[in-house]
């Protein structure tokens, strides 16, 4: 069985830097991160810029105002559900 994890970062804007520090300690290369809510405003955080699989819901992507990242993928709720089904371990960080 795979040890990959899905991390849902759903923190307030002010709490997100400390959440990302915690995530940095937990994250491994097979993991996936979904930024939700105000946490998407920290897309340019250096740690997030190094990751391969970073997703943002299309409804939250509206807050990005044109910010881009090579690793960022904007997804719908249906795609989010499909991603969730691929993981047996999911952790919400807020």
Beta strands, then each sheet from edge to edge (+ up, - down):
strand 1: 6-9
strand 2: 32-35
strand 3: 54-57
strand 4: 72-75
strand 5: 90-93
sheet 1: 4+ 3+ 2+ 1+ 5+
end
